[in-house]
Amino acid sequence: MIYGYIDRSAGLTLEILAAGVAKKDSVTISKGTDAHCSFLRISAVMEQEFFALPDEDSSLFAEHERKI
């Protein structure tokens, strides 16, 4: 799971909040960690497939908001 922001010197940047596994009908997301930060520049993954996760009850946001 990632979120994106504009880094004034490096451009569009994605921070990895947690790892996940996508299967045909489900997605499992790990808890993530506060001990490490990982970032990707959009240019490194521009050709990759991304998809949005529904968060109607804001539970994903609540679990990871401390890092955002």
C-alpha positions, 0 to 999 in steps of 0.5 A: 500500500502506498501514498503519493506526494510531490517532493519539490526536488525529486518529483512525484514520490510514493511512500510504501506504507505496507506490503500486500498480496492481491489474489483474484477476489481479495487483498491482504495487507500487512500491518507495516512498520514505523521502524523503516521508510521506503520510497519509490520515484514514480519514474521507476514504476510508471509502467506498472499496474496499480489499483485503488483499494476501497476504504469506505469505513476509513479503517485502512486510513486509520491504521496507517495515518501515523505515517501519512 
